[in-house]
Every structure is written in structure tokens, then in C-alpha cells.
Amino acid sequence: MENAPLLSDEDVVNGICLQFVQMLKEEVSQQPELAIGRWRIESEWTGQTGSVSRIKKSQIGGDDLVRNFEVCMDQPHELCGGNAYASPQEHLIAAIAGCLIANFSAVCAQRRIELSLLKVNVSGTTDMRGLYDISSFTSAGFKDIRFELEVIGNASDEDLLDVFEYVKTISPNLSCFGNATPCVTELVISS
């Protein structure tokens, strides 16, 4: 895939270059394998309940991506941690929220809906008894998750709701998680 053109030189909505999106769309329609993402991380324990994940070896469409990022995680003191970083559970729901934001803003851009606000509030409940090795513990998964998207854009409520419903079907992170845990989603349109 080609590199993105300079944003100042192109038709841009929500910071997304629509000419580049159209070019990618045409390439992927001819070669669907170009849309395949392979995401890889290496995670390492750093002591107590801490870890660091290094993102280095990802690919899109078979092309290696230069990705030199680290994500540090820890648990709060109440879960035997050092409280140095956000917990894995917080990273997980933050990753879903980030995926929803990325997809919502991109779909809006392609539909020429300009956004002035896009926020995702997330809450969820887990049962951490497994950490304490309690034999009656049955499930470590999230018991519920609630995603609330708040949006202001130059489109009708119906158009924003249409984008919202579509994004729920294409978000890889929500789909992955939502297939195992019921996810409650709601769109809040602010004025």
C-alpha cells in the first residue's frame, strides 16, 4: 500500500484524507488480502503484577509495519499490584473504546460528516476472586460492559445513528470481545 499523501494537499474530513481512503478502497477491492492485519506483541513480566508489552512485528496486507511502542500495565494495590500503570482490564476496554473512535471517525469522514466531539465512556464489571485462588470462583470474564458514545456532528440524528450501528458491526475489538461477553452500546448525541 502506498504512503498517505500530505493532509494539507487533499480533501480532508476529521483529519482523514479522503483521496487516500479512496485509493486504499480501490486497492483492497481488487486485492482483498491487502486488508488483512496481523498484530503481534511481546509481553514480559516486570515484577509484582507489572508487565510491559512491546509492539514491533505487525503487518497490514503482508507489509511489515514499523511499530516501536511499549504498553506498561500493572494492577492496583487492591489486586496485589504496584499501581504504577493502568490495569490490563483498563487497557482492554480502552482498546475497544479506541477502536470505536477510530472506526466512527473514519466512517463519518467517508460520509462527509464533520465531527466536533466524539467521546466514548466505558464501564464494566469483573469478578477478581480467581486472583485469590478461591475454589468457588466460576468465571473471570467481564460480567457486563457498557459503551456510551457521545457525538456532535454536522449530520442528522438518523445519519449519526446509522454510522453508529454500522461501526458496531465493523469494529474488530468490539466484535472480538462482544462475541464472548454481551456488550451494551448506546449512542448519545449531544448538541
C-alpha angles and dihedrals in degrees: 000000000000125000117262115266119241110284094223090061099052146056102279129188120178089353091301120123105229094197089058091047090051091049091051091046091054092047093048093046088057095040111024092184088073088073094059113111122197112194121194135177136174115217127194134187113245098188136285103020096327129118140172123214119201118206108205117124108054127137139196118196090351092301116123114239124217100235116160103167135133127207116197121200137183139160127248118260089259089066096046093268137130093238090227097131142011114290124254088251091055091048090050096054091039088055091053091048091049091050091051091050093048093049096042094050093045094048090047090051092052089050089047093244109149114212126210095175134023119165133163121203115193133189131172143168127228133177109228098187090112089068088063093049094241109173096215090059111119111175135019097189127110108278092207139351128198122197117188117187117200115196142176116188143147094260137089120271088249093054092049091048090050090054090047094052091046094048091053088061097047103040106110094200095048091045093050093048097034093057090062101033128033107250120203111210130187135177118218113193109201126197 
